[in-house]
Amino acid sequence: LVVFDDCTSRTSFLFHSEDSRFKVDGDGTLKLKRGLTLHNGHKEFYVSTQSMGKKIKVPVRPGSSLSLPVLNFPKSSGGLKRRKRDWVIPPINFPENGRGPFPEHMVQIRSNNDKEVKILYSITGPGADQPPVGLFTVDKNSGFLYVTQPLDRERKDKYILLAHAVAVGAGTAEAPMEIIVKVIDMNDNKPAFTQDPFMGTVPEASKAGDEVMQVTATDADEEGSANSDVRYTILSQEPPLPSPNMFVINPVTGMIRVNAPGLDRENILKYTLQIQAADMEGNGLTSFGKAIITVTDSNDNAPQFVTPSYTVSVPENKVDALVVKMPVTDGDDPHSSAWATTFKIVDGDPQGLFNVSTGPSKLEGIITTAKPLDFEKNNKYTLLVTVQNEVPFAVPLPTSTATVIVNVEDVNEAPVFSPVEKMIKKPEDLPIDSDLVLYTATDPDTARNQKVTYKIRNDLAGWLSIDKDTGMIKVKSPMDRESTFVQDNKYSVVVLGTDNDEIPATGTGTLIIELEDVNDNPPTIDERMIKVCNKESTPQLLSITDKDGAGFAAPYTVQLQGSSLSNWTARMNDTSMQTGIILTLKTMLDSGDYTVVLRVSDIQGLHQESTIQASVCDCKGADVQCTDKAVAGFGLSSILGILGAILLLLLLSLLLLMFLRKRGGEKKEPLLQEDDVRDNIYYYDEEGGGEDDQDFDLSVLHRGLDNRPDVFRNDIAPTMARPEYRPRPANPADIGNFIDDNLKAADNDPTAPPYDSLLVFDYEGGGSEAGSLSSLNSSSSGDDQDYDLLQQWGPRFKKLSDMYGGGED
């Protein structure tokens, strides 16, 4: 045993024996590697080790004595009392895997009192009386310690026993002594690879010395000893191309590195290496494994254009127009980043008019127009395009280029207005035919020398006109700032400019006219009807509207006109802008309808008379209840006029029916002609029915009156003076007066039918191909008519069927 202490906590060292026949383990155990004869009884050689950076070399002189070591119990101070041990028994080093014969002597235990008394020896502890029981035994008389079977360090590397010495007849002779049995490791375990096979990858562009992967193996023998010191070796490489030593392995760490250039994934995709792991620093037990290395693609093939130059033509003024498609090839792994391509225009496009992108196949460059091309500015471009991969080249490679010549095709371009949107400011009361603005466009096709003509579109109000040759815009009809076609005081029209090419092109411009307000709208009163009580009348607030803007509207003034002055008072309200009228009845009037005329003026004096229909009710204060008025505000005279007209119409209808019944017996003929039944009945509440319903002549209804004047028609000028008819009033309260006045006018109208004082308001024109209702008079008698046929025509004809189809009664 070589004992070495470097004054640290280390317990194991790496010893080197100069005599190869001896081996020194990490714990200092000296072993023979093979048989040895000591001629002089001893052999001296040197053992060295490293400690704290220094090499230490000492001589060792093993002897040839074969006597077993003796372990003596420590000396006692007399008696059997406890005493302090004055030294420690060194451990017993015993090799594993011993071959016997068993039991095999290990050591002798002796007591210092064995000469005075008979001593009996025994042991306790694991391996003695504890599992594994019986591994160690002791001769009770001699104290020889035996091992009964081979030890295995990998199962248990140390046993701690207690040795006991008992004097026969005197009890305990010695205190128990601790014996440590340390199992010496033998190289009985091969290295084992942690996996098999090992899988790794290496880029094909790797250089010599680049790490690829690491293989590892473990050894169950004592750690730190030569028995577990594994070394690695590459035994073979498959395939052995392009060199049999493409890879090299670090013998200590197992790291595999590239040893030679020439990896090419396109030729050899995978390598298989046979690896050996050996303990005893590569001289002991061996095991074998595999390392499979896959060569991955590197960008070592530059993409190449299929065609190095292109000549194409592209129309001007188009964006995203296809210019050309440029296919390329690449020898790297398909669908990888080293195979996919990107393109770039490196010359010929300083203005950024073109765009190049990669097509869906990743092996095609597509050039399109990014901005409109202008033939008049430049009709030819020469582009230089390069192609690269998505990842950089792994090794220096030349970049492929292609030249694209783009010829710009001339097309007819639309005239361009300058500016495209033109704004002017004009007063709204410009006279007709006044010049507004000259708005022209220029034709970009300067080489064609084309003429531009102008036209206005989207003139919704129809206020403007334009000279088609000069572009001068004038006022065609009066403009109105308050029109619904004006938004935010602005009126917009679109002006068209068209050239005279074979296929004309049209450009557009927008003219925005900001209309300046003038005082052209008098103020008006919103309310048209009011109701008041004739006693203690409540003032009525009337609101005023003026379409003009600020400066031409409020504050307002109001004046009563005519007879209204005697019964009413009117003044402006007390607000700062005076925008409301307070109208008050100052005289108690009889209940009825009255007309109040007010003149309202704006700040500049522009005025207008407004008529208010006031209903005066027999009530008091603000509770207005008109219980004594006619229905719906009609006066008594109006109601009587309407009732008289209705009675007159009923009387005429009855006389007509009686006349027809009297003539019914004179001639038997069908009531209605089978070949002319479509329009013998006229529906006056339908618009658009019957043939030629836009030009009916009502004279067919008055057979026998040939000498009367023609009915007045819009398309025939009357031969006599025509009286003036009052238009239908907007206020329903005036309908009675409207009917009375028009009845009087009809009585004096020479163009009206002589037998009637009513105007025909449902006149539908003349020229109908249908028969007249006067055909009812053609029969002398109605005895043979089948009037029951009227029942099939619906409920509207049921009364006629009952009257004529029911017999004499």
PyMOL commands that set and color helices and strands:
alter all, ss='L'
color gray80, all
select helices_A, chain A and resi 226-228+279-282+446-448+564-567+631-633+636-663+698-701+732-747+773-777+787-793+795-805
alter helices_A, ss='H'
color red, helices_A
select strands_A, chain A and resi 15-17+22-24+30-32+45-51+54-60+70-72+92-95+104-110+119-124+136-138+144-147+158-167+171-172+177-184+192-193+198-203+211-214+217-218+231-238+247-249+255-258+270-278+286-296+304-305+309-315+322-329+341-347+354-358+364-369+380-389+400-409+416-417+421-427+435-438+441-442+452-457+464-466+472-475+490-499+506-516+524-525+529-535+540-545+557-561+568-572+580-585+592-601+607-620
alter strands_A, ss='S'
color yellow, strands_A
deselect
rebuild
show_as cartoon
